[in-house]
Amino acid sequence: MAMTEPEDMTESEDRLALEREEIEARITSFKATQAKFQREREEFFATTLQNARRGSAAVPARAMNLN
């Protein structure tokens, strides 16, 4: 079994380091995207709730009475 040259180990380590950096960058991008989606969901919820409250307040009380 031949021993691995120190140069080969360095190239292998460099390649692995680059792969780790790429993975870290992808994870960072994924987390940013998820945070953006969360903000958008929260904004949508707040707007929808606000519109629903305005809509029910705009209807006269006698129109809401079904009896």
C-alpha positions in Angstrom: 0.0 0.0 0.0 1.6 3.3 -1.1 1.7 6.2 1.3 -0.1 9.3 0.2 2.1 12.2 -0.7 1.8 15.3 1.6 0.8 17.3 -1.5 -2.1 15.0 -2.1 -3.3 15.4 1.4 -3.1 19.2 1.1 -5.1 19.1 -2.2 -7.7 16.8 -0.5 -7.9 19.0 2.5 -8.3 22.1 0.3 -11.1 20.4 -1.7 -12.9 19.4 1.5 -12.5 23.0 2.9 -14.0 24.4 -0.3 -16.9 21.9 -0.2 -17.6 22.9 3.4 -17.5 26.6 2.5 -20.0 25.9 -0.3 -22.3 24.0 2.1 -22.1 26.8 4.7 -23.0 29.4 2.0 -26.0 27.3 0.9 -27.2 26.9 4.4 -26.8 30.6 5.0 -28.8 31.3 1.9 -31.5 28.8 2.8 -31.9 30.3 6.3 -32.2 33.8 4.8 -34.9 32.6 2.4 -36.8 30.9 5.2 -36.6 34.1 7.3 -37.9 36.1 4.3 -40.8 33.7 3.9 -41.6 34.0 7.7 -41.6 37.8 7.5 -43.9 37.6 4.5 -46.3 35.2 6.2 -46.4 37.5 9.3 -47.1 40.6 7.2 -49.8 38.8 5.3 -51.4 37.6 8.5 -51.3 41.1 10.1 -52.8 42.7 6.9 -55.5 40.0 6.6 -56.5 40.3 10.2 -56.5 44.1 10.0 -58.7 44.0 6.9 -61.1 41.5 8.5 -61.5 43.7 11.6 -62.1 46.7 9.4 -64.6 44.8 7.4 -66.7 43.7 10.4 -66.5 47.2 11.9 -67.8 48.7 8.7 -71.0 46.5 8.7 -73.8 48.2 10.7 -74.8 46.3 13.8 -78.5 45.8 12.6 -77.2 44.2 9.4 -75.3 41.6 11.4 -78.3 40.7 13.5 -79.9 37.7 11.7 -82.9 37.4 14.0 
